[in-house]
Amino acid sequence: MALTAELIEEIKILTHYNLTSIQEGIKVHRSAKPEVVAAANRLFEKGLISQADGGYLTDLGIEAAEHAQGVLTILTT
């Protein structure tokens, strides 16, 4: 599986979530870059976040965010 620009944008959004407090969500404003807005919408459609413009991570989203953030930690240390 190739890393597409779309997947990279989705991963970037997942890395913005604070995993130490799953009660903390994010908001993707309509004024954000179109590719960011589209990535948030795709994450919502995939069931990873609770709202098309961000919101909270779902259970599946928490798992995905943990993996995404874990990869970043490994690669940047």
N, C-alpha and C positions, 0 to 999 in steps of 0.2 A: 504494500500500500504506500503510495506516494504522499508526501506532505504537500497539500495544496495551500494556496493563499487563504482559502476559506477555512480549512482546518486550523491553520496557524492563528487566525483571528479568534476562532472558538477557544483554542487553548489559552490565548492571552486573556480572554474574559474569565475563564476558569481560574486563572492565577490571581485574579483580583479579589477573589473571595477570601475572607478571613476564616480559616478552618478552626481556629480556637474558639470561635463564637458563631455557631451556625444560626443564631438568632439575628445575625447581621447580614443584610442583603446588599445589593448594589442597584443602582439606577443607571440605565443607558439612556441618555437624553436624546431626543429627536435631532438635536443640533450636532450630535456626534457624527463622525465620518460614516458615510453610507455602509462601508464594509463592516463597521463595528455594529451598527444597528441590525444589519442582515445576519451577522454572526449570532447576536443575542436571540434573534427570532428563530434561527435554526436550532440553537440550544433548547429553546422552549419547545419547539416541535419535536425534538428528540427526547423530551421529558427530563432534561437535566436541570432546568431552572423553572421557577413557578410562574413567571410572567414573561411575556414576549420582550419586555424592556428591562429585564434583569430579575429583580425580586430575590427570592431565596433559592438556595440549592435544594433539589429534591434528594431523596436517598441515593438515587443513581448519580446525581450531580455531585454529591459529596464524595462518592467513590472516585468519580472521574477527576475531580479537583485534587483529591489526595494524590492520585497517580501523576497528574500533570505537575503539581507543585513538587512532588518527590523527584521527578525527572530533572526539573530545573535545579533543585538542590544538589543532586548528584553531579550534574554537568557544570555547575558553577563553583564547586569546591575543589 
